[in-house]
Amino acid sequence: MNELEKKLLYGTKSDPAVTTEEQNIYIKKFQEEREFDNIKPSTIKNDVTSLKVFLAFCEEIGKEPYSLTTHDFVIFFNMLNNRRNCTVRTQNRYFNLLKVFYRLLKYVNFKEFERESIERKRFSKFEKKHYDTINFDTYNRIIKEIILSNSRTRLRDALIVRVLWETGCRRSEALSIRYKDCDFEKGRFRIRDTKTYEERTVVIAEETVEIVRDYIKENIKRDSNDYIFQNEMIQNGKRVKLDWITNVFKKAVRKLKEEGVIPEGKRIVIHSLRHGRATDLLDKGVPIDVVKEILGHRSLETTLYYSHSKERKNGMLDNIQKLL
């Protein structure tokens, strides 16, 4: 393994990163700017891991990040593809990371490569949302599939999916709900662990409130700071892991695809519940600015994506046809 290969492997779990003093200057500036933007520490940590790979590349070819040419960036992404065997999706993440890095440090030499990449559609295939929305009928079939499984936690898992559907929460937000966040009289949850760092309140149906009440009676720990969705396999009241509920949902979707209930070409992921809730609220006439607050979007442009979705447009065409 040559020196470049060794340096480009820095940041992996098997080979901890060792950075130079020059690299640390760039990393420190990047971290400070990201912290100022209120980016989550976990996100910053992942970004820095990837940034170290890029900075090691710069050091190897003997150039500073601000002096790289368009062709240098081409060489870097070819290296990601050929030497590190990065997937197209991973390369896209590097592309987005470098856009942020160069914008924050106010270097302009990435602009030409960015513009040329867009013209050549090098990274365009992942710029749009890559999952399909979900309607109530499909959601209901997924819930039923989870309940009919042989998992010992099937009822808890189905309840989590139900809460995700009714609240439109991100999975991390729903799984981070603690006892102190619950108002069972009004059927409301206070969402604290949000992507935008802004707390918000969501509501669930009265029937769901009663189900949650019954479920938490079996919880191991019930203090105000304890999670309401607890891992039954660990006797300490820890919250359910994100990957667990994702895999439960994925398994139910896969089974329904095998049965022909969900078309094979549909990409239904757990985030489709959030997409479906947004579309459903808009279809029911809830103002878009209210939907924005319910979902916890930072900007109205994100919510507008749901209002312009292909599935919602097709549904509106069906309704218009009935009026003709």
C-alpha positions as CSV (number, residue, x, y, z in Angstrom):
1,M,0.0,0.0,0.0
2,N,1.5,3.3,-1.0
3,E,1.5,6.6,1.0
4,L,-1.5,8.0,-0.9
5,E,-3.6,4.9,-0.3
6,K,-2.7,5.0,3.4
7,K,-3.6,8.7,3.8
8,L,-6.9,8.2,1.9
9,L,-7.9,5.5,4.3
10,Y,-7.7,7.9,7.2
11,G,-11.0,8.4,8.9
12,T,-12.1,4.8,8.6
13,K,-12.9,2.7,11.7
14,S,-10.1,0.4,11.0
15,D,-7.5,3.2,10.6
16,P,-8.0,6.3,12.8
17,A,-7.3,9.6,11.1
18,V,-3.9,11.3,11.7
19,T,-4.0,14.8,10.4
20,T,-1.3,17.3,9.8
21,E,-1.1,20.8,11.4
22,E,-2.1,22.3,8.0
23,Q,-5.1,20.0,7.7
24,N,-6.3,20.8,11.2
25,I,-6.4,24.5,10.3
26,Y,-9.0,23.8,7.6
27,I,-10.9,21.4,9.8
28,K,-11.1,23.9,12.7
29,K,-12.4,26.6,10.4
30,F,-15.0,24.2,8.9
31,Q,-16.1,23.0,12.3
32,E,-16.5,26.5,13.6
33,E,-18.6,27.6,10.6
34,R,-20.8,24.5,10.9
35,E,-21.3,25.0,14.6
36,F,-22.4,28.5,13.9
37,D,-25.0,27.2,11.5
38,N,-26.4,25.0,14.3
39,I,-25.5,21.7,12.5
40,K,-25.7,18.7,14.7
41,P,-22.4,17.5,16.2
42,S,-22.9,14.0,14.7
43,T,-23.3,15.5,11.3
44,I,-20.2,17.6,11.7
45,K,-18.3,14.6,12.9
46,N,-19.3,12.6,9.8
47,D,-18.4,15.6,7.5
48,V,-15.0,16.0,9.1
49,T,-14.3,12.3,8.5
50,S,-14.9,12.7,4.8
51,L,-13.1,16.1,4.7
52,K,-9.9,14.4,6.0
53,V,-9.9,12.2,3.0
54,F,-10.1,15.2,0.7
55,L,-7.4,17.1,2.6
56,A,-5.1,14.1,2.5
57,F,-5.6,14.1,-1.3
58,C,-4.6,17.8,-1.5
59,E,-1.5,17.2,0.6
60,E,-0.5,14.3,-1.6
61,I,-0.6,16.3,-4.8
62,G,1.1,19.2,-3.1
63,K,-1.7,21.8,-3.4
64,E,-3.9,23.8,-1.1
65,P,-7.7,23.4,-1.4
66,Y,-8.0,27.0,-2.7
67,S,-5.5,26.3,-5.6
68,L,-7.1,23.1,-7.0
69,T,-8.1,23.2,-10.6
70,T,-11.2,21.7,-12.2
71,H,-9.1,18.8,-13.4
72,D,-7.7,18.2,-9.9
73,F,-11.3,17.7,-8.7
74,V,-11.9,15.3,-11.6
75,I,-8.8,13.3,-10.4
76,F,-10.2,13.3,-6.8
77,F,-13.5,11.9,-7.8
78,N,-11.9,9.3,-10.1
79,M,-9.8,8.3,-7.1
80,L,-12.9,7.9,-5.0
81,N,-14.4,5.7,-7.6
82,N,-11.3,3.6,-8.6
83,R,-9.2,3.4,-5.5
84,R,-11.6,3.7,-2.7
85,N,-14.5,1.9,-4.5
86,C,-17.0,4.5,-3.4
87,T,-20.5,4.1,-4.6
88,V,-22.1,6.8,-6.8
89,R,-24.2,7.8,-3.8
90,T,-21.1,8.2,-1.6
91,Q,-19.4,10.3,-4.3
92,N,-22.5,12.5,-4.3
93,R,-22.1,13.1,-0.6
94,Y,-18.5,14.1,-1.1
95,F,-19.7,16.5,-3.9
96,N,-22.2,18.1,-1.6
97,L,-19.7,18.3,1.3
98,L,-17.2,20.1,-0.9
99,K,-19.9,22.6,-2.0
100,V,-20.4,23.5,1.6
101,F,-16.7,23.5,2.5
102,Y,-15.8,25.9,-0.3
103,R,-18.8,28.1,0.3
104,L,-18.0,28.4,4.1
105,L,-14.3,29.1,3.5
106,K,-15.1,31.5,0.7
107,Y,-13.0,29.8,-2.0
108,V,-14.2,30.2,-5.5
109,N,-12.2,27.6,-7.4
110,F,-14.8,24.8,-6.9
111,K,-17.4,26.8,-8.8
112,E,-16.2,25.8,-12.2
113,F,-16.1,22.1,-11.4
114,E,-19.6,22.4,-9.8
115,R,-21.0,24.1,-12.9
116,E,-19.4,21.6,-15.2
117,S,-20.6,18.6,-13.2
118,I,-24.2,19.9,-13.3
119,E,-23.9,20.5,-17.1
120,R,-22.6,16.9,-17.5
121,K,-25.3,15.6,-15.1
122,R,-22.5,14.0,-13.1
123,F,-24.3,14.1,-9.8
124,S,-27.8,15.2,-10.8
125,K,-29.5,11.8,-10.4
126,F,-29.5,12.2,-6.6
127,E,-30.5,15.8,-6.4
128,K,-34.2,15.0,-6.0
129,K,-35.9,12.9,-3.4
130,H,-35.3,9.3,-4.2
131,Y,-38.4,7.7,-2.4
132,D,-42.1,7.5,-3.2
133,T,-44.9,8.8,-1.0
134,I,-47.4,6.5,0.8
135,N,-51.2,6.7,1.1
136,F,-53.4,5.6,4.0
137,D,-54.3,2.3,2.4
138,T,-50.7,1.3,1.9
139,Y,-49.7,2.5,5.4
140,N,-52.6,0.4,6.8
141,R,-51.4,-2.7,5.0
142,I,-47.8,-2.2,6.4
143,I,-49.2,-1.8,9.9
144,K,-51.1,-5.1,9.5
145,E,-48.1,-6.9,8.1
146,I,-46.0,-5.8,11.2
147,I,-48.8,-6.9,13.6
148,L,-49.1,-10.3,12.0
149,S,-45.3,-11.0,12.1
150,N,-43.8,-13.3,14.7
151,S,-41.7,-10.6,16.3
152,R,-42.0,-10.3,20.1
153,T,-42.0,-6.5,19.7
154,R,-44.5,-6.4,16.8
155,L,-47.1,-4.4,18.8
156,R,-44.6,-1.8,19.9
157,D,-43.2,-1.5,16.4
158,A,-46.6,-1.1,14.9
159,L,-47.4,1.6,17.4
160,I,-44.1,3.5,16.5
161,V,-45.1,3.4,12.8
162,R,-48.6,4.6,13.7
163,V,-47.1,7.6,15.6
164,L,-44.7,8.3,12.7
165,W,-47.7,8.4,10.3
166,E,-50.0,10.6,12.5
167,T,-47.3,13.1,13.6
168,G,-45.2,13.2,10.4
169,C,-42.1,13.1,12.7
170,R,-38.7,11.9,11.6
171,R,-37.9,8.5,13.1
172,S,-35.2,10.0,15.4
173,E,-37.7,12.6,16.7
174,A,-40.4,10.0,17.5
175,L,-38.0,7.6,19.1
176,S,-36.6,10.4,21.3
177,I,-39.9,11.2,22.9
178,R,-39.7,11.0,26.7
179,Y,-42.4,10.8,29.4
180,K,-41.9,14.5,30.2
181,D,-42.7,15.4,26.6
182,C,-46.2,13.7,26.7
183,D,-49.5,15.4,27.4
184,F,-51.9,12.5,27.4
185,E,-54.9,14.6,28.2
186,K,-54.6,16.6,24.9
187,G,-52.8,13.9,22.9
188,R,-49.8,16.0,22.2
189,F,-46.0,15.3,22.2
190,R,-43.3,17.9,22.6
191,I,-40.6,17.2,20.0
192,R,-37.2,18.3,21.3
193,D,-34.5,16.4,19.4
194,T,-35.1,18.1,16.0
195,K,-33.0,18.6,12.9
196,T,-33.5,22.4,13.1
197,Y,-32.9,22.6,16.9
198,E,-36.4,24.2,17.2
199,E,-38.9,22.5,19.5
200,R,-42.4,21.9,18.2
201,T,-45.6,20.2,19.3
202,V,-47.4,17.4,17.4
203,V,-50.7,15.7,18.0
204,I,-52.0,12.1,17.7
205,A,-55.5,10.7,17.5
206,E,-57.5,10.0,20.7
207,E,-57.5,6.3,19.9
208,T,-53.8,6.3,19.5
209,V,-53.4,8.1,22.9
210,E,-55.2,5.2,24.6
211,I,-53.0,2.7,22.8
212,V,-49.8,4.5,24.0
213,R,-51.2,4.6,27.5
214,D,-51.7,0.9,27.5
215,Y,-48.3,0.2,26.0
216,I,-46.2,2.3,28.4
217,K,-47.7,0.3,31.4
218,E,-45.3,-2.4,30.4
219,N,-42.2,-0.2,30.2
220,I,-39.2,-1.1,32.3
221,K,-38.5,2.5,33.4
222,R,-41.1,5.3,33.7
223,D,-39.4,8.4,35.1
224,S,-39.9,11.8,33.4
225,N,-36.5,11.5,31.5
226,D,-37.1,8.0,30.2
227,Y,-38.1,7.2,26.7
228,I,-41.6,6.0,26.0
229,F,-40.4,3.6,23.2
230,Q,-37.9,1.3,25.1
231,N,-35.8,-1.5,23.9
232,E,-37.2,-4.6,25.6
233,M,-34.1,-6.6,24.9
234,I,-32.0,-4.4,27.1
235,Q,-33.1,-4.2,30.7
236,N,-32.2,-0.6,31.2
237,G,-35.0,1.3,29.4
238,K,-32.8,2.5,26.4
239,R,-34.7,3.8,23.4
240,V,-35.4,1.7,20.4
241,K,-32.6,1.9,17.8
242,L,-33.2,3.8,14.6
243,D,-32.0,0.9,12.4
244,W,-34.4,-1.5,14.2
245,I,-37.6,0.3,13.2
246,T,-36.2,1.0,9.8
247,N,-35.6,-2.7,9.2
248,V,-39.0,-3.7,10.6
249,F,-40.6,-1.3,8.1
250,K,-38.4,-2.5,5.3
251,K,-39.2,-6.2,6.0
252,A,-43.0,-5.5,5.9
253,V,-42.7,-3.5,2.6
254,R,-40.6,-6.4,1.1
255,K,-43.3,-8.9,2.0
256,L,-46.1,-6.8,0.5
257,K,-44.1,-6.4,-2.7
258,E,-43.7,-10.2,-2.9
259,E,-47.5,-10.5,-2.5
260,G,-48.0,-7.8,-5.2
261,V,-49.7,-5.4,-2.8
262,I,-47.0,-2.8,-3.4
263,P,-45.6,-2.4,-7.0
264,E,-42.0,-3.7,-7.3
265,G,-40.9,-0.4,-8.8
266,K,-42.1,1.7,-5.8
267,R,-39.4,2.8,-3.4
268,I,-41.2,2.9,-0.1
269,V,-39.0,3.7,2.9
270,I,-39.8,4.8,6.4
271,H,-39.4,8.4,5.5
272,S,-42.3,7.9,3.1
273,L,-44.6,8.1,6.1
274,R,-43.5,11.7,6.7
275,H,-44.0,12.4,3.0
276,G,-47.4,10.8,3.1
277,R,-48.5,12.8,6.1
278,A,-47.4,16.1,4.5
279,T,-49.3,15.3,1.3
280,D,-52.4,14.1,3.3
281,L,-52.5,17.4,5.3
282,L,-52.2,19.5,2.2
283,D,-54.9,17.5,0.5
284,K,-57.2,18.1,3.5
285,G,-56.7,21.9,3.1
286,V,-54.3,22.6,5.9
287,P,-52.4,25.8,5.0
288,I,-48.9,25.1,3.8
289,D,-47.3,27.4,6.4
290,V,-49.0,25.3,9.1
291,V,-47.8,22.0,7.5
292,K,-44.3,23.5,7.6
293,E,-44.5,24.0,11.4
294,I,-46.0,20.6,12.0
295,L,-43.2,18.9,10.1
296,G,-40.5,21.1,11.5
297,H,-39.1,22.3,8.2
298,R,-36.6,25.1,8.3
299,S,-37.8,26.7,5.1
300,L,-41.1,26.8,3.2
301,E,-39.3,25.6,0.1
302,T,-38.9,22.1,1.6
303,T,-42.7,21.9,2.3
304,L,-43.4,23.1,-1.2
305,Y,-41.7,20.0,-2.5
306,Y,-44.5,18.0,-1.0
307,S,-47.2,20.3,-2.4
308,H,-45.7,19.8,-5.9
309,S,-45.2,16.0,-5.6
310,K,-46.2,13.8,-8.5
311,E,-48.4,11.7,-6.4
312,R,-50.4,14.7,-5.1
313,K,-50.8,16.0,-8.6
314,N,-52.1,12.7,-9.8
315,G,-54.6,12.6,-7.0
316,M,-55.8,16.1,-7.7
317,L,-56.3,15.1,-11.4
318,D,-58.6,12.3,-10.2
319,N,-60.6,14.7,-8.2
320,I,-60.8,17.2,-11.0
321,Q,-62.1,14.5,-13.4
322,K,-65.0,13.8,-11.0
323,L,-66.0,17.4,-11.4
324,L,-66.1,17.3,-15.2
